Amino acid sequence: MLHVKSLDESKMLLKKRFSERCMSCETVPLEKSIDRILFADILSKEHVPGFDRSSVDGYAVMASDTFGCSESLPALLKNIGAVEMGEIPAFTITKGCCCYVPTGGAMPRGADAMVMIEYTETLPDGSIAVEKPSAPGAGIIYKGDDIKPGDIILKAGKRLLPKDIGALAAMGETALSVYKKPRIAVLSTGDELVLPDQAPSMGQIRDVNQSLLLAALVKTGAEPVGYGIIKDMKGKIKNAVAEAVDDYDMVLVSGGTSVGIKDVAEEVLGELGEVLLHGIALKPGKPTIAADVHGKPVIWLPGHPAAAYFVYMLLVEPLLFGILGCTEGPRKESFTLMRTVPSNHGREECMPVSISGGHAVPIPIKSGLITTLSRADGFFIINRDSEGIKQGDRVNVILF
């Protein structure tokens, strides 16, 4: 425990060791692709839009017919018809003529501009008085303005959002190649733990970490499975971890990583595989262990829920993003710190904050209190060589 690694060293060590463990791909229907990670670039096969169309409600004209017009001297144009939605007009606009086109309607041949209906008046004889000039191309979205064949619509590694699904639907994409979700086993260890639906007796506590980590894994894009609570017996823990490694792509264990008579984490992992690190210069989260067991990552997180969650976000999630082929990182925003936060621990320190009116308000926290963490909107990191952050300084907050 005296020879801990920095957070950056720990992340780089895991990335280097498991960089080749990227998930393979599978095909999913478009409607089930939300939050999945694209396996390959998606290229357009067609123009979007597929025809010249109006972006306003008004009249299609030859722009030159409107030059110099005004309210006092409008351009008078013959109305030769109206464009129906979903149809290509059969007529052609010639000099001195116009036609009505609704927003999104196809432009008739010959027209090179639109005049918004607000700048026109229908005269008793049916002709249209145009009271404002229009330039060529005004009010028109041309074929391929959005996307042309061969354009990259979305890049590999993109996590699909609802707006992406809409864009893909517009392109006629109905099935997508995405990274398979890694299957991850989650184990909790500790004689003092009981299930969340049980009433703890004196000296017992409900297991928070399993529910916390299962939810975090789903949000990241994995397919987690809870293994339940394993009592603090070396044989039982070793057998459970070995079984989980055989069946899953990654294993997360929590509890029993600090120095203590029942803390057998490093011993178990050393017997099953190779221990890569024991201890991170991070507060909270120092007693974290990572190992390579049969080529698969096994991360042993601290038992305290807040510490486990910070280590998950800072160490496990980046590893998962790599395995998932995801090119994104955590969402960060800059805020003004509302109160001075001292720090002299010789470790990077995670400081939870609530966000209010563009300001970050520190929330002092003990690593075992998850309810305090639930009131936070995110956290920032104080460098290990810093004595703290002053009130009024800007901090980069990693948002939950």
FENURRA-V324673 format. One record per residue. N is the residue number from 1. D_FIRST is the distance of its C-alpha to the first C-alpha in Angstrom with 2 decimals. Layout:
# FENURRA-V324673
n: (N & N)
d_first: (D_FIRST & D_FIRST)
This chain:
# FENURRA-V324673
n: (1 & 2 & 3 & 4 & 5 & 6 & 7 & 8 & 9 & 10 & 11 & 12 & 13 & 14 & 15 & 16 & 17 & 18 & 19 & 20 & 21 & 22 & 23 & 24 & 25 & 26 & 27 & 28 & 29 & 30 & 31 & 32 & 33 & 34 & 35 & 36 & 37 & 38 & 39 & 40 & 41 & 42 & 43 & 44 & 45 & 46 & 47 & 48 & 49 & 50 & 51 & 52 & 53 & 54 & 55 & 56 & 57 & 58 & 59 & 60 & 61 & 62 & 63 & 64 & 65 & 66 & 67 & 68 & 69 & 70 & 71 & 72 & 73 & 74 & 75 & 76 & 77 & 78 & 79 & 80 & 81 & 82 & 83 & 84 & 85 & 86 & 87 & 88 & 89 & 90 & 91 & 92 & 93 & 94 & 95 & 96 & 97 & 98 & 99 & 100 & 101 & 102 & 103 & 104 & 105 & 106 & 107 & 108 & 109 & 110 & 111 & 112 & 113 & 114 & 115 & 116 & 117 & 118 & 119 & 120 & 121 & 122 & 123 & 124 & 125 & 126 & 127 & 128 & 129 & 130 & 131 & 132 & 133 & 134 & 135 & 136 & 137 & 138 & 139 & 140 & 141 & 142 & 143 & 144 & 145 & 146 & 147 & 148 & 149 & 150 & 151 & 152 & 153 & 154 & 155 & 156 & 157 & 158 & 159 & 160 & 161 & 162 & 163 & 164 & 165 & 166 & 167 & 168 & 169 & 170 & 171 & 172 & 173 & 174 & 175 & 176 & 177 & 178 & 179 & 180 & 181 & 182 & 183 & 184 & 185 & 186 & 187 & 188 & 189 & 190 & 191 & 192 & 193 & 194 & 195 & 196 & 197 & 198 & 199 & 200 & 201 & 202 & 203 & 204 & 205 & 206 & 207 & 208 & 209 & 210 & 211 & 212 & 213 & 214 & 215 & 216 & 217 & 218 & 219 & 220 & 221 & 222 & 223 & 224 & 225 & 226 & 227 & 228 & 229 & 230 & 231 & 232 & 233 & 234 & 235 & 236 & 237 & 238 & 239 & 240 & 241 & 242 & 243 & 244 & 245 & 246 & 247 & 248 & 249 & 250 & 251 & 252 & 253 & 254 & 255 & 256 & 257 & 258 & 259 & 260 & 261 & 262 & 263 & 264 & 265 & 266 & 267 & 268 & 269 & 270 & 271 & 272 & 273 & 274 & 275 & 276 & 277 & 278 & 279 & 280 & 281 & 282 & 283 & 284 & 285 & 286 & 287 & 288 & 289 & 290 & 291 & 292 & 293 & 294 & 295 & 296 & 297 & 298 & 299 & 300 & 301 & 302 & 303 & 304 & 305 & 306 & 307 & 308 & 309 & 310 & 311 & 312 & 313 & 314 & 315 & 316 & 317 & 318 & 319 & 320 & 321 & 322 & 323 & 324 & 325 & 326 & 327 & 328 & 329 & 330 & 331 & 332 & 333 & 334 & 335 & 336 & 337 & 338 & 339 & 340 & 341 & 342 & 343 & 344 & 345 & 346 & 347 & 348 & 349 & 350 & 351 & 352 & 353 & 354 & 355 & 356 & 357 & 358 & 359 & 360 & 361 & 362 & 363 & 364 & 365 & 366 & 367 & 368 & 369 & 370 & 371 & 372 & 373 & 374 & 375 & 376 & 377 & 378 & 379 & 380 & 381 & 382 & 383 & 384 & 385 & 386 & 387 & 388 & 389 & 390 & 391 & 392 & 393 & 394 & 395 & 396 & 397 & 398 & 399 & 400)
d_first: (0.00 & 3.79 & 5.46 & 5.94 & 9.61 & 12.44 & 14.46 & 17.26 & 15.39 & 14.11 & 17.71 & 19.27 & 17.31 & 18.50 & 21.90 & 22.43 & 21.52 & 23.60 & 26.24 & 28.94 & 28.50 & 30.89 & 32.98 & 36.66 & 39.47 & 41.86 & 45.00 & 45.34 & 48.36 & 48.36 & 48.43 & 45.17 & 43.28 & 41.95 & 38.25 & 38.18 & 37.05 & 39.90 & 39.66 & 42.34 & 44.34 & 47.32 & 50.50 & 53.67 & 56.66 & 59.14 & 60.17 & 59.02 & 61.34 & 63.79 & 66.77 & 67.74 & 67.49 & 68.11 & 65.28 & 67.74 & 70.59 & 73.81 & 76.31 & 75.97 & 78.15 & 78.98 & 77.31 & 80.33 & 82.46 & 80.48 & 80.45 & 82.08 & 82.41 & 81.85 & 82.70 & 86.10 & 86.70 & 84.82 & 84.86 & 86.89 & 85.65 & 87.05 & 84.73 & 85.05 & 82.72 & 79.22 & 76.26 & 75.00 & 71.28 & 70.27 & 73.39 & 74.32 & 77.41 & 80.55 & 82.16 & 81.67 & 81.55 & 84.29 & 85.42 & 86.35 & 84.60 & 81.43 & 79.87 & 77.49 & 73.92 & 71.31 & 67.66 & 66.23 & 69.70 & 70.73 & 72.49 & 76.08 & 77.30 & 78.72 & 76.63 & 74.13 & 73.08 & 72.71 & 74.17 & 72.48 & 74.88 & 74.55 & 76.45 & 79.35 & 82.38 & 84.49 & 88.17 & 91.06 & 92.04 & 88.50 & 87.55 & 84.29 & 84.23 & 81.10 & 80.44 & 77.43 & 77.04 & 74.30 & 72.82 & 72.44 & 69.28 & 68.92 & 67.70 & 67.13 & 64.06 & 65.02 & 64.25 & 60.78 & 59.83 & 56.63 & 55.78 & 57.60 & 57.34 & 54.40 & 52.43 & 48.77 & 48.55 & 44.82 & 42.15 & 39.84 & 36.48 & 38.20 & 37.37 & 40.83 & 41.98 & 45.32 & 46.97 & 46.02 & 47.61 & 50.74 & 50.88 & 50.53 & 53.22 & 55.48 & 54.99 & 55.92 & 52.50 & 52.29 & 49.46 & 46.23 & 43.73 & 40.23 & 36.81 & 36.25 & 33.80 & 30.60 & 30.37 & 27.00 & 26.04 & 24.19 & 22.82 & 21.67 & 20.17 & 20.69 & 23.39 & 24.01 & 25.03 & 28.68 & 30.48 & 31.62 & 35.21 & 34.53 & 34.81 & 31.69 & 32.54 & 30.95 & 27.18 & 27.18 & 26.45 & 27.73 & 25.55 & 25.25 & 22.76 & 25.08 & 28.01 & 26.00 & 24.53 & 27.88 & 29.65 & 27.27 & 27.69 & 31.44 & 31.53 & 29.65 & 32.15 & 30.64 & 32.13 & 29.65 & 30.20 & 28.70 & 27.81 & 27.83 & 25.63 & 24.07 & 23.71 & 20.62 & 21.98 & 20.26 & 23.62 & 24.60 & 21.39 & 21.53 & 25.23 & 24.97 & 22.39 & 24.51 & 27.64 & 26.36 & 25.30 & 28.83 & 30.55 & 28.69 & 27.55 & 24.06 & 22.11 & 20.14 & 18.49 & 17.23 & 15.81 & 13.67 & 10.26 & 8.40 & 8.20 & 11.98 & 15.00 & 16.09 & 12.96 & 13.90 & 12.93 & 11.05 & 13.77 & 16.49 & 15.69 & 15.35 & 18.74 & 20.31 & 19.25 & 16.75 & 13.14 & 13.08 & 9.72 & 6.63 & 5.70 & 8.67 & 9.80 & 12.16 & 13.68 & 14.19 & 12.11 & 8.45 & 7.51 & 9.78 & 10.30 & 13.29 & 15.40 & 18.88 & 21.04 & 24.59 & 24.41 & 23.41 & 20.37 & 18.44 & 16.17 & 14.33 & 14.41 & 13.38 & 16.19 & 17.43 & 20.27 & 20.03 & 16.36 & 17.34 & 20.37 & 18.89 & 16.46 & 19.58 & 21.69 & 19.45 & 17.93 & 19.99 & 23.36 & 23.45 & 22.69 & 25.46 & 27.80 & 27.51 & 28.27 & 31.11 & 32.50 & 32.41 & 32.93 & 32.25 & 29.29 & 28.58 & 31.43 & 30.95 & 33.39 & 33.64 & 34.38 & 35.05 & 32.54 & 34.46 & 32.28 & 29.99 & 26.26 & 24.19 & 20.55 & 18.54 & 14.90 & 13.82 & 13.01 & 15.70 & 17.25 & 19.45 & 22.62 & 25.13 & 28.77 & 32.21 & 34.85 & 38.23 & 41.00 & 38.91 & 36.44 & 32.81 & 32.31 & 28.72 & 27.74 & 25.19 & 23.03 & 20.64 & 18.35 & 20.24 & 23.67 & 24.97 & 28.52 & 27.65 & 26.14 & 29.35 & 31.33 & 29.58 & 31.17 & 28.13 & 25.32 & 24.60 & 21.50 & 21.09 & 19.76 & 16.67 & 19.08 & 21.62 & 22.71 & 24.11 & 27.11 & 30.61 & 33.22 & 35.54 & 33.09 & 32.91 & 29.76 & 29.22 & 28.68 & 27.38 & 29.88 & 29.25)
